[in-house]
Structures are given as structure tokens and as C-alpha cells.
């Protein structure tokens, strides 16, 4: 278990992020929690789920979910977007609600190496800052 790893309870759906790794086992609802891994980049779902970095001349940028923006409906939406620094010492997390644009705006976007997002139906996805 490492800092910033995500774990999910298969019973109640709780998701936790490791802030400081101290060993031991993460347990929820009486059972070990499962480490969350990004989905395989299936082409059929990739265009709407992979976080994409958009960089602007002033060093700012956006991370948007999908080449074609992901739908943000009550029954199907992105729950959060998280940018993670190159050294994994910092992250920026934005929670989203239905009807919000699936986008995270950042100052100094080049200090973030990758982003991940969580779709309430299709799970965790990851994109790199190329």
C-alpha cells in the first residue's frame, strides 16, 4: 500500500485514499478493501473516460474527462477528478455533481504527471500528462 492509492469496499462502496501508508490491512464492513486500479483502455469507452490534459500558454490548463466530454447525468456521471504531481507529494481533487462540466482547471499544469477520474458506472480511469 502506497500514499495516494485508492481502496474500495465491495459491500457498501466506500472509497478511501491512503494519506500516509502505515502498513496493516484496510477493512470495511468486516471485509478487506480492494485496491482500485484504472480500467483497461478499451477503445469503446476510452473516448469518454480518459482524463485529457489541455495546456495553455500561460502555464495554466484544464483536465477534462474524455475526448468527447463524458455525460454528466444523475444516473451516469464523473464523481471526481484528481491531478497528481510528478513526485506524488501533492494532489488536487475536485468532486463533481450531475450537470457540472467534467473539468478540473489548474495553475501550473506541468507540475502534474497524471490524472484520474471516477465514473459512477465505469469505475476508475487514468490519463498521463504528455
N, C-alpha and C positions, 0 to 999 in steps of 0.2 A: 504494500500500500504506500502510495506517494502523495505528497501535497498536490492538491487540485484534482485528484481522482474523484470520480462520481460513483456513488453506490445507490442502488435502488432496492426497496423492499418489494418482493414479488407478491406479497399479500395485500398491503394497504397502498402501495405506490409512493411512499415517502422516498424522496431523493435527497441525499446528503453529499456535501463536498468535504473532502479531507482538508482541514486548515493546517493542522500540524500532525504529522504521522508519528504515532507513539507505539505502534505495534498493536497486538491484540486483534480481536475479531469484532466487526460491526454487526450488531444483531438488532432486528426489529420484528415485532410480532412473534417473538420466540424462535426466529429462524435467521441464519446468516444472510446478510445483504449481499446482493450480486453486483460486482463491478460492472459499470456501464462502459461499453465500447462503441465507438462510432459505427454506424451502419456501413455495410459494403456499398461502394459507389455504383449501385445498379443504375444503368443508363435511364431506365424508365422513370425513376424518381429523382435522379441526380439534379435535373434542371430546376427543380423547385425546392430542394432541400440543402444543398451545399452552400455554406456561407462564402460570399464573394467579397474580396477587398477592392474598394474603389478609392484611388488616391487622387488628391488634388494638389495643385502647385504649391500651396501654402503649408504643406505638411499635414494638413487635416485630411480626413477621409471618412468613409462610411463602410460598414459591413452590412450587406443586405443578404437576405436569405433567398437564394435561387437566382439563376439567370432570368427566369420568369418569376416574378415575385410570388412567394408562397401565399396561398389563400389565408385569410385571417377571419374565418367564420367561427361562430360559437362552438360548432361541433368539430372543427378542424382548424387548428392554429398553432403558431410558434409560441411556446410558453416563455422561453428566454433565449437570449443571445449572449455569449461570453467571449471576450477577447482576452488572450493570454500572452504575456510578454515572452520574449525570446529566452530569458533566463528563468522563466517560471516563478519569478519572485513577485509578480503582480498580475492582477486580472481586473477586468471591468465587466460587470454583469448587469444586464438590463432585462427586467421582467416585462413581458408584453401581455396584452389583453386582446380579445377579438376586436376586429375593426381598426386596430393600430397598424401602421406600416411596419413590416418586419425588417427593421433597420436600426443599426447602432452607429451613432456619429461619434468620432474620436478626434482628439487633438493628437498630433504626433503618431499617426497610424503606423509608421515604420517601426515603432518600438514593440509592436505586437506581431508575434510569429504565426499564430493560428487563432482560429475562432471555432466555437462550437455552438450548436443550437439544438433545442429540444422541441420536437413536434409532438403534440399530444397523441397522435395516432402512429406516426412512423419512427418515433424514437430519436436518438442522438445522432447528429451528423457533424462533420468537421471539414473545415477548409483552411488552406495554408495561404500565407501572405507571400506571394511570389515576387 
